[in-house]
Amino acid sequence: MISKLAHLTRFQLNLADSSLITDSSVAILADNIKELKNIHQLGIGFNNCDKITEAGIVLIASLAAEFEKMTEWSFSFEGSKVVKNSTLKTIADKLPNLKELKGLYLNFSHCQEITNEGIGFIGERISKLTTISKLMIHTEGCEKITDSGVSSICKSIFPLRGLSKISIDFSSCPKVSGTCIFALGQSLSNKKKLQDVVIKLRKTPISSDNMSWISNAISTLPNLNSLILDLSDCISIGDPTLRELKKGIEKHENLKIFEIVLDQCPKLTDLGFTYLFGGL
């Protein structure tokens, strides 16, 4: 049916927890999408669709070759048991075809077969997407990813000078330490066009010292409009974290949105709130 919608420019399909959907449906979907010659924005979500195999996911990823003028591309396979390094390599290999890409959104959260190698494939390709202005990379709960994998993503951000929005989620990755935060801070620093920043580090072993790198980066963003931080369940952060964070945001008098999540941070005391909010 959708193949007949010749003027369609944006198509989004989410099938989260559709446990009976198989590769047969994915093949039909792919054939239909190929006929949409005017598509500029494509979003596909197969979160927790247990009967879709790697072959089905690769089939959807291969659609990138059909649309060189795609401006936004969204992929979400959260919780997939079949997404692995070879899947990410296929997706990464298609990215150079998208020569006019402005927005890239990739969600591989809780895909337990992904390792540093797979994340490295994605990072290598992202660094060459110089047209990108909006980027989302979510790998929450990918338990095999270490600092090396996270750093490869962070370093891929460095050359993206036109970046205006970024969302990074490395929450609940038990092998990730604060070391990779240095790479993230360096990559975000001095991004003149960066306006909206989302950083989610829930349940990671970062410290107050690590947060100073993020704070320093934030202070260098002249057009920052929105800042969202999730540091919940980071049991190592304490009052100095909020002191460092204040240094980063106090220069941004025009900041419109500031959200910070500090649930389950047992080392925080009233002193930390005095640092951040200026008194009780």
matplotlib code that plots the C-alpha trace (Angstrom):
import matplotlib.pyplot as plt

x = [0.0, 2.6, 4.5, 1.6, 2.2, 4.5, 4.7, 5.6, 8.7, 8.8, 8.0, 8.3, 7.4, 7.8, 7.0, 8.3, 7.6, 5.9, 6.9, 5.1, 6.7, 9.3, 11.7, 8.8, 7.1, 10.4, 10.9, 7.5, 8.2, 11.6, 10.0, 7.4, 9.9, 12.1, 9.3, 9.1, 11.5, 10.8, 11.6, 14.0, 13.3, 13.1, 12.7, 12.4, 12.1, 12.1, 12.8, 12.5, 11.1, 12.6, 11.6, 13.4, 16.8, 20.0, 19.1, 15.9, 17.8, 20.5, 17.7, 16.4, 19.9, 20.5, 17.8, 20.3, 21.7, 18.4, 18.1, 21.2, 19.2, 18.1, 18.4, 17.3, 17.8, 16.6, 17.4, 16.3, 16.8, 16.8, 16.9, 17.6, 19.3, 20.6, 22.3, 26.0, 29.2, 28.6, 25.2, 26.8, 29.4, 26.6, 24.9, 28.2, 29.1, 25.8, 26.3, 28.7, 25.8, 23.8, 25.7, 23.0, 22.4, 21.6, 20.3, 21.4, 19.7, 21.0, 19.7, 21.4, 20.6, 20.6, 22.0, 24.2, 26.3, 27.8, 31.4, 34.0, 34.6, 31.0, 30.9, 34.2, 32.7, 30.0, 32.4, 34.7, 31.9, 30.3, 33.5, 33.2, 29.6, 30.5, 26.9, 25.6, 23.9, 21.9, 23.3, 21.9, 23.9, 22.4, 24.1, 22.6, 23.0, 25.5, 27.5, 30.5, 31.4, 34.4, 36.1, 37.7, 34.4, 32.9, 36.0, 35.7, 32.2, 33.4, 36.3, 34.1, 32.2, 35.3, 35.3, 31.6, 31.8, 28.2, 26.7, 23.7, 22.1, 23.6, 22.3, 24.7, 23.7, 26.3, 24.2, 24.5, 27.6, 29.5, 32.9, 32.8, 34.8, 35.3, 38.3, 36.2, 34.6, 37.8, 37.3, 33.7, 34.7, 37.3, 34.9, 32.2, 34.5, 34.3, 31.4, 30.2, 26.8, 26.0, 22.7, 21.1, 23.1, 21.8, 24.3, 23.1, 25.6, 23.3, 24.8, 28.4, 31.4, 32.2, 33.7, 33.6, 37.0, 35.5, 32.7, 35.1, 35.9, 32.2, 31.9, 34.8, 33.4, 30.0, 31.6, 33.0, 29.6, 28.6, 25.1, 24.0, 20.2, 19.4, 21.3, 20.0, 22.2, 21.3, 23.7, 21.4, 22.8, 26.3, 27.4, 30.9, 29.8, 29.5, 29.3, 32.3, 30.4, 27.8, 30.6, 32.2, 28.9, 28.2, 31.4, 30.2, 26.7, 27.2, 28.4, 25.2, 22.7, 20.5, 20.2, 16.5, 16.3, 18.3, 17.5, 19.6, 18.8, 20.6, 18.5, 20.4, 23.6, 24.2, 27.3, 25.5, 24.8, 23.4, 26.8, 26.5, 23.2, 24.8, 27.4, 24.9, 22.0, 23.8, 22.5, 19.5]
y = [0.0, 2.6, 2.0, 3.9, 7.0, 8.5, 11.9, 10.6, 12.3, 11.0, 7.4, 6.1, 2.6, 1.3, -2.3, -2.6, -5.9, -7.4, -10.9, -12.5, -10.3, -12.2, -11.5, -12.2, -9.0, -7.1, -8.2, -6.9, -3.6, -3.2, -3.8, -1.1, 1.4, 1.1, 2.5, 5.7, 7.7, 11.0, 9.8, 12.1, 10.9, 7.2, 5.7, 2.0, 0.5, -3.2, -3.1, -6.5, -8.2, -11.6, -13.3, -10.8, -12.2, -10.5, -11.0, -9.0, -6.2, -6.2, -5.9, -2.8, -1.3, -1.9, 0.5, 3.3, 2.5, 3.3, 6.9, 9.0, 12.2, 10.9, 13.7, 11.8, 8.1, 6.4, 2.8, 1.3, -2.4, -2.1, -5.5, -7.5, -10.8, -11.0, -7.6, -8.2, -6.7, -7.9, -6.2, -2.9, -3.3, -3.6, -0.5, 1.4, 0.4, 1.9, 5.3, 6.8, 6.4, 9.1, 12.1, 14.6, 13.1, 15.7, 13.5, 10.0, 8.2, 4.7, 2.8, -0.5, -0.4, -3.8, -5.6, -8.0, -9.3, -6.0, -5.4, -2.7, -4.0, -3.3, 0.1, 0.9, 0.3, 2.8, 5.4, 5.2, 6.0, 8.7, 10.7, 11.1, 12.3, 16.0, 17.0, 15.7, 18.3, 15.9, 12.7, 10.1, 7.1, 4.9, 1.8, 1.5, -1.9, -3.2, -5.2, -6.1, -2.5, -1.0, 2.4, 1.6, 1.3, 4.4, 6.4, 5.4, 6.9, 10.0, 10.6, 10.2, 13.3, 15.5, 16.4, 17.1, 20.9, 21.4, 19.5, 21.2, 18.4, 15.4, 12.6, 10.0, 7.2, 4.9, 4.0, 0.6, -0.4, -2.1, -2.2, 1.5, 3.7, 7.4, 7.3, 7.6, 10.7, 12.6, 11.7, 12.8, 16.1, 16.7, 15.9, 18.3, 21.2, 24.3, 23.1, 26.6, 25.4, 22.9, 23.9, 20.8, 18.2, 15.0, 12.9, 9.8, 8.0, 6.2, 3.5, 4.0, 4.3, 7.9, 10.2, 14.0, 14.3, 12.8, 15.3, 18.2, 17.2, 17.4, 20.7, 22.2, 21.2, 22.7, 26.0, 26.2, 25.9, 29.5, 28.6, 26.0, 26.1, 22.8, 20.5, 17.2, 15.0, 11.6, 10.7, 8.5, 5.5, 6.8, 5.9, 7.4, 11.0, 13.4, 17.1, 18.0, 16.8, 19.6, 22.1, 21.2, 21.2, 24.7, 25.9, 24.6, 26.1, 29.4, 31.1, 30.2, 32.8, 32.1, 28.4, 27.5, 23.9, 22.3, 18.8, 16.7, 13.3, 12.4, 9.5, 7.0, 9.0, 8.3, 10.5, 13.8, 16.1, 19.5, 21.0, 19.8, 21.6, 24.7, 24.5, 24.2, 26.4, 28.9, 28.2, 26.7]
z = [0.0, 1.0, -2.3, -4.0, -1.9, -4.5, -2.8, 0.7, 2.0, 5.6, 6.7, 10.3, 11.5, 15.1, 15.9, 19.4, 21.1, 18.0, 18.8, 15.8, 13.1, 11.0, 8.1, 5.7, 6.8, 6.7, 3.1, 2.1, 4.0, 2.2, -1.2, -0.5, 0.8, -2.3, -4.4, -2.3, -4.5, -2.7, 0.8, 2.7, 6.3, 7.1, 10.6, 11.4, 14.9, 15.6, 19.4, 21.0, 17.9, 18.6, 15.3, 13.1, 12.3, 11.3, 7.7, 8.1, 9.8, 7.1, 4.5, 6.1, 6.5, 2.8, 1.9, 2.4, -0.9, -2.5, -1.2, -1.7, -0.9, 2.5, 5.1, 8.3, 9.0, 12.2, 13.2, 16.5, 17.4, 21.1, 22.9, 19.7, 20.3, 16.7, 16.3, 16.4, 15.1, 11.5, 11.6, 12.6, 9.9, 7.3, 8.6, 8.8, 5.2, 3.9, 5.6, 2.9, 0.4, 2.3, 1.0, 2.2, 5.6, 8.3, 11.1, 12.2, 15.0, 16.0, 19.0, 19.8, 23.6, 25.3, 22.2, 24.1, 21.2, 20.3, 21.2, 20.7, 17.1, 16.0, 17.7, 16.0, 12.6, 13.3, 14.7, 11.7, 9.3, 11.4, 11.4, 7.6, 7.6, 7.4, 6.6, 9.9, 12.2, 14.5, 16.0, 18.4, 19.5, 22.3, 23.5, 27.0, 28.6, 26.0, 28.5, 26.3, 25.3, 27.1, 27.2, 23.8, 22.1, 23.7, 22.9, 19.2, 19.1, 21.0, 18.7, 15.6, 16.9, 16.8, 13.1, 12.9, 13.1, 12.0, 14.8, 16.5, 18.4, 20.1, 22.3, 23.8, 26.0, 27.5, 30.6, 32.3, 30.4, 33.3, 31.5, 30.8, 33.2, 33.5, 31.1, 28.0, 29.4, 28.6, 24.9, 25.0, 26.6, 23.9, 21.1, 22.4, 23.1, 20.9, 18.8, 17.7, 16.4, 19.1, 20.8, 22.4, 24.4, 26.0, 27.9, 29.7, 31.9, 34.3, 36.4, 35.2, 37.5, 36.7, 39.3, 40.0, 38.3, 35.2, 35.2, 35.1, 31.5, 30.6, 32.5, 30.7, 27.3, 28.2, 29.1, 25.5, 23.7, 22.9, 21.6, 24.1, 24.4, 26.1, 28.5, 29.7, 32.0, 33.5, 36.2, 38.2, 40.0, 39.6, 43.1, 42.9, 42.2, 45.1, 45.9, 43.8, 40.8, 41.2, 41.9, 38.6, 36.8, 38.0, 36.4, 33.0, 33.0, 34.8, 31.6, 29.8, 30.9, 27.9, 28.6, 28.1, 29.2, 32.0, 33.2, 35.6, 37.0, 40.2, 41.5, 43.7, 44.1, 47.8, 48.2, 47.4, 50.4, 51.0, 50.2, 46.6, 46.2, 47.7, 45.0, 42.2, 43.4, 45.5, 48.9, 50.8]

ax = plt.figure().add_subplot(projection="3d")
ax.plot(x, y, z, "-o")
ax.set_aspect("equal")
plt.show()
